[in-house]
Amino acid sequence: MKVTQHIENAKGETLFSFEIIPPQKGKSIQELYDNIDPLMEFKPPFIDVTTSREEFIYVNKGNGLLEKKLTRMRPGTLGICASIKHKYNVDTVPHVLCGGFTKEETEYLLVDCHYLGIDNVMALRGDAMKDEQSFVPTNGGNKYASDLVSQIYQLNQGKYLHEVMDIDNKADFCIGVAGYPEKHLESPSLQTDLKRLKEKVDAGADYVVTQMFFDNAKYFEFVAKAREMGITVPIIPGIKPIAVERHLQVLPQIFRIDLPEDLIAGVEKCKNNAEIRQVGIEWAIQQSIELKAAGVPVLHYYSMGKSENIRQIASQIF
């Protein structure tokens, strides 16, 4: 079932969902199941599964020589989606990237999703590789998330890259995209970023999931400005609980977000990680209570492969 259908069927009730990351290459999927199991009591209608683009690594060849090779550290997104769908009878949302994929590879991935009965995809541009100063599209790939959305939308119309249009054998994906309440780090302004979001929606996106934020006022302002611009699709807030002290530096650095002074002060008073985790849980609970009271369609949690803090938050909200 499509994410938008789940929202419609909820008739105004706020739903619970979360996002997981695939295990590192070579690890078992059982650890993933162990972290999903405790969250199933909250009846998530869908679970997002991230994907990773290729990275350069350097392999020591001896004699002081290094070989530069491409690799993917966390492959298996589609297989994990199929596995979760089968094991838990829940819809899954694989993330699909521009970076690292040609349009042909993207089409093959989407065809595989269609074969497996996956109804939803999250269309993202993806990040630059670590040795790139800015994002460089793959040769033959999509440059922007809006281009990727257009490709998926065309597939929904039965239009493949190198074949005649086939309206009798078309996909019907519900397309999610990312939104940034504090703007994308590469955007010169929030208004410009909202224009980019409008382009994605106009290209065929059906719903938006926001990047994490820690001040609900920024989400509410973002939604209001999006509505003023004519963006009418559901806008789902993304929540991540602070878990360790280094999040105070890492999250603003990576995602270009601001942390509220009260949250910073609360973390800095803590004597250990257990206390910090509790501060993060309590902050996310208060965020969730306010957002649910405001009638958001879904509360979407970034679990990063760990579920205990998400379980504690959800137990107070759902």
C-alpha positions as CSV (number, residue, x, y, z in Angstrom):
1,M,0.0,0.0,0.0
2,K,1.2,3.5,-0.7
3,V,2.3,5.8,2.1
4,T,-0.3,8.3,1.1
5,Q,-3.0,5.7,1.3
6,H,-1.8,4.8,4.8
7,I,-2.1,8.4,5.8
8,E,-5.6,8.7,4.2
9,N,-6.8,5.5,5.9
10,A,-5.6,6.8,9.3
11,K,-8.3,9.5,9.1
12,G,-6.3,12.2,11.0
13,E,-4.6,9.9,13.4
14,T,-0.8,10.3,13.6
15,L,1.1,7.2,12.4
16,F,4.4,5.8,13.6
17,S,7.3,5.0,11.2
18,F,11.0,4.7,11.3
19,E,14.1,4.4,9.2
20,I,16.9,1.8,9.3
21,I,20.3,1.4,7.7
22,P,21.5,-1.8,6.1
23,P,24.1,-3.8,8.0
24,Q,27.7,-3.3,6.9
25,K,28.9,-5.6,4.2
26,G,29.4,-9.1,5.6
27,K,27.2,-8.7,8.7
28,S,24.1,-10.7,9.4
29,I,20.6,-9.3,8.9
30,Q,19.6,-10.9,12.2
31,E,20.9,-7.8,14.1
32,L,18.6,-5.7,12.0
33,Y,15.6,-7.9,12.9
34,D,16.6,-7.7,16.6
35,N,16.3,-3.9,16.4
36,I,13.0,-4.0,14.4
37,D,11.2,-6.5,16.6
38,P,10.7,-4.2,19.6
39,L,9.2,-1.5,17.4
40,M,6.6,-3.7,15.7
41,E,4.2,-3.3,18.7
42,F,3.6,0.3,17.6
43,K,2.3,-1.0,14.2
44,P,4.4,1.0,11.7
45,P,2.6,1.0,8.3
46,F,5.9,1.4,6.6
47,I,9.6,1.2,7.3
48,D,12.3,3.2,5.3
49,V,15.5,1.5,4.3
50,T,18.4,3.7,3.4
51,T,21.0,3.0,0.7
52,S,24.6,4.1,0.3
53,R,26.4,5.3,-2.8
54,E,29.9,4.1,-3.7
55,E,32.9,5.3,-1.8
56,F,36.6,5.3,-2.7
57,I,38.8,3.2,-0.4
58,Y,42.6,2.7,-0.6
59,V,43.9,-0.9,-0.6
60,N,47.5,-1.5,0.5
61,K,49.2,-3.3,-2.3
62,G,52.6,-3.6,-0.5
63,N,55.8,-1.8,-1.2
64,G,54.2,1.4,-0.1
65,L,51.7,1.3,-3.0
66,L,48.0,2.0,-2.6
67,E,45.2,1.1,-5.0
68,K,42.1,3.3,-5.2
69,K,39.0,1.2,-5.5
70,L,35.2,1.8,-5.4
71,T,33.1,0.0,-2.9
72,R,29.7,0.1,-1.2
73,M,29.9,-0.3,2.5
74,R,26.2,-1.0,3.1
75,P,24.7,-2.8,0.1
76,G,21.5,-4.8,0.0
77,T,18.8,-2.2,0.4
78,L,16.3,-3.9,-2.0
79,G,16.9,-7.4,-0.5
80,I,16.4,-6.0,3.0
81,C,13.2,-4.3,1.9
82,A,11.9,-7.6,0.4
83,S,12.9,-9.5,3.5
84,I,11.2,-7.1,6.0
85,K,8.1,-7.0,3.8
86,H,7.9,-10.8,3.9
87,K,8.8,-11.2,7.6
88,Y,6.7,-8.5,9.1
89,N,4.0,-8.0,6.5
90,V,4.7,-4.3,6.5
91,D,5.4,-1.9,3.6
92,T,8.9,-0.9,2.9
93,V,10.4,2.3,1.3
94,P,13.8,1.8,-0.3
95,H,15.8,4.9,-0.8
96,V,16.9,5.5,-4.4
97,L,19.8,7.8,-5.1
98,C,21.1,9.9,-8.1
99,G,24.7,9.6,-6.9
100,G,26.4,6.4,-8.0
101,F,23.7,5.2,-10.4
102,T,23.1,5.6,-14.1
103,K,19.5,6.1,-15.3
104,E,19.6,2.6,-16.7
105,E,20.7,1.2,-13.3
106,T,17.9,3.2,-11.6
107,E,15.4,1.8,-14.0
108,Y,16.5,-1.8,-13.3
109,L,16.2,-1.1,-9.6
110,L,12.7,0.3,-10.0
111,V,11.7,-2.7,-12.1
112,D,12.9,-5.0,-9.4
113,C,10.9,-3.1,-6.8
114,H,7.8,-3.4,-9.0
115,Y,8.4,-7.2,-9.3
116,L,8.6,-7.5,-5.5
117,G,5.4,-5.5,-4.9
118,I,7.1,-2.5,-3.3
119,D,4.8,0.4,-3.7
120,N,6.9,3.3,-2.3
121,V,10.3,4.8,-3.0
122,M,12.2,7.7,-1.5
123,A,13.9,9.7,-4.3
124,L,17.1,11.5,-3.1
125,R,20.0,13.1,-4.8
126,G,22.5,11.7,-2.3
127,D,25.7,13.2,-1.0
128,A,29.0,13.9,-2.6
129,M,31.7,11.3,-2.1
130,K,34.2,12.1,0.6
131,D,36.9,13.2,-1.8
132,E,34.6,15.5,-3.7
133,Q,34.1,19.2,-2.7
134,S,30.5,19.1,-4.2
135,F,28.2,16.6,-5.6
136,V,29.1,15.3,-9.0
137,P,26.4,13.3,-10.9
138,T,27.3,9.9,-12.3
139,N,27.9,9.8,-16.0
140,G,24.6,8.9,-17.5
141,G,22.8,9.5,-14.2
142,N,20.3,12.0,-12.8
143,K,21.8,15.3,-11.6
144,Y,19.0,16.4,-9.3
145,A,16.4,14.7,-7.1
146,S,13.8,16.4,-9.3
147,D,15.2,14.5,-12.3
148,L,15.0,11.3,-10.4
149,V,11.4,12.0,-9.5
150,S,10.7,12.7,-13.1
151,Q,12.2,9.3,-14.2
152,I,10.1,7.5,-11.6
153,Y,7.0,9.4,-12.6
154,Q,7.6,8.5,-16.3
155,L,7.9,4.8,-15.3
156,N,4.5,5.2,-13.6
157,Q,3.1,6.3,-16.9
158,G,4.6,3.2,-18.6
159,K,7.5,5.1,-20.2
160,Y,10.8,3.3,-20.1
161,L,14.1,4.7,-21.2
162,H,14.6,2.8,-24.4
163,E,11.3,1.1,-25.1
164,V,7.9,2.1,-26.5
165,M,5.4,3.3,-24.0
166,D,3.5,0.5,-22.4
167,I,0.5,1.7,-20.4
168,D,-0.6,-1.8,-19.7
169,N,2.6,-2.7,-17.9
170,K,3.4,0.4,-15.8
171,A,4.6,0.9,-12.3
172,D,2.6,2.8,-9.7
173,F,5.1,4.1,-7.2
174,C,4.3,6.5,-4.4
175,I,7.2,8.9,-4.4
176,G,8.7,10.4,-1.3
177,V,11.3,13.2,-1.3
178,A,13.3,15.1,1.4
179,G,12.5,18.5,2.8
180,Y,14.8,20.7,4.9
181,P,13.2,22.9,7.6
182,E,16.5,24.6,8.1
183,K,17.3,24.5,4.3
184,H,19.7,22.2,2.5
185,L,23.3,22.9,3.3
186,E,24.0,23.8,-0.3
187,S,21.0,26.2,-0.7
188,P,21.6,29.9,-0.4
189,S,18.3,30.5,1.4
190,L,15.2,28.7,2.8
191,Q,13.1,30.3,0.1
192,T,15.3,29.0,-2.7
193,D,15.3,25.5,-1.1
194,L,11.5,25.6,-1.0
195,K,11.5,26.4,-4.7
196,R,13.6,23.2,-5.2
197,L,11.1,21.2,-3.1
198,K,8.2,22.6,-5.2
199,E,10.0,21.4,-8.4
200,K,10.2,17.9,-6.9
201,V,6.5,17.9,-6.1
202,D,5.6,19.3,-9.5
203,A,7.7,16.5,-11.1
204,G,5.5,13.9,-9.3
205,A,6.5,13.6,-5.6
206,D,3.6,12.5,-3.4
207,Y,4.9,13.2,0.1
208,V,7.8,14.8,1.9
209,V,9.9,13.6,4.9
210,T,11.9,16.3,6.6
211,Q,15.5,16.1,7.7
212,M,15.9,15.9,11.5
213,F,15.2,19.1,13.5
214,F,15.2,19.8,17.2
215,D,13.0,22.9,17.3
216,N,9.4,22.2,16.3
217,A,8.9,25.9,15.5
218,K,11.2,25.5,12.5
219,Y,9.1,22.6,11.3
220,F,5.8,24.5,11.6
221,E,7.3,27.5,9.9
222,F,8.6,25.3,7.1
223,V,5.2,23.7,6.6
224,A,3.5,27.1,6.5
225,K,5.9,28.5,3.9
226,A,5.6,25.3,1.9
227,R,1.8,25.7,1.8
228,E,2.1,29.3,0.8
229,M,4.2,28.2,-2.1
230,G,1.5,25.7,-3.2
231,I,3.0,22.5,-1.9
232,T,0.0,20.5,-0.7
233,V,1.4,17.0,-0.3
234,P,1.8,15.5,3.3
235,I,4.9,16.8,5.0
236,I,6.2,14.2,7.6
237,P,8.5,15.4,10.4
238,G,11.7,13.4,10.9
239,I,12.9,13.0,14.5
240,K,16.2,11.8,15.8
241,P,17.0,11.6,19.5
242,I,20.4,12.8,20.7
243,A,22.3,9.8,22.0
244,V,26.0,10.8,22.6
245,E,27.8,14.0,23.4
246,R,29.5,14.2,20.1
247,H,26.1,14.7,18.4
248,L,26.3,18.3,19.6
249,Q,29.2,18.8,17.1
250,V,28.6,16.2,14.5
251,L,24.9,16.8,13.7
252,P,25.2,20.6,13.1
253,Q,28.4,20.0,11.1
254,I,27.0,17.3,8.8
255,F,23.4,18.5,8.5
256,R,23.8,22.3,9.0
257,I,21.1,22.4,11.7
258,D,20.9,24.4,14.9
259,L,20.4,22.8,18.3
260,P,18.3,24.6,20.9
261,E,20.3,26.0,23.9
262,D,18.2,24.1,26.4
263,L,19.0,20.8,24.7
264,I,22.7,21.7,24.6
265,A,22.7,22.7,28.3
266,G,20.9,19.5,29.2
267,V,23.5,17.3,27.4
268,E,26.4,19.2,28.8
269,K,25.2,18.6,32.4
270,C,25.3,14.9,31.9
271,K,28.0,12.7,33.4
272,N,27.8,9.8,31.0
273,N,26.2,8.5,27.8
274,A,23.3,6.9,29.7
275,E,22.3,10.3,31.0
276,I,22.7,11.9,27.6
277,R,20.5,9.2,26.0
278,Q,17.8,9.9,28.5
279,V,18.0,13.7,27.8
280,G,17.7,12.9,24.1
281,I,14.7,10.6,24.7
282,E,12.9,13.1,26.8
283,W,13.5,15.9,24.3
284,A,12.2,13.7,21.5
285,I,9.1,12.8,23.6
286,Q,8.3,16.4,24.1
287,Q,8.8,17.1,20.4
288,S,6.6,14.2,19.5
289,I,3.8,15.2,21.9
290,E,3.6,18.7,20.4
291,L,3.8,17.5,16.8
292,K,1.1,14.8,17.4
293,A,-1.2,17.4,19.0
294,A,-0.7,19.5,15.9
295,G,-2.0,16.7,13.8
296,V,1.1,15.7,11.8
297,P,0.3,12.7,9.5
298,V,3.3,10.6,10.6
299,L,6.1,10.8,13.2
300,H,9.1,9.3,11.4
301,Y,12.1,8.4,13.6
302,Y,15.7,8.0,12.5
303,S,16.8,4.9,14.3
304,M,20.3,4.5,12.8
305,G,20.1,0.8,13.5
306,K,19.3,1.1,17.2
307,S,15.8,0.8,18.6
308,E,15.8,1.0,22.3
309,N,15.6,4.8,22.5
310,I,12.9,4.9,19.7
311,R,10.9,2.2,21.6
312,Q,11.0,4.3,24.8
313,I,9.8,7.4,22.9
314,A,7.1,5.5,21.0
315,S,5.8,3.9,24.2
316,Q,4.9,7.4,25.5
317,I,3.3,8.6,22.3
318,F,1.5,5.7,20.6
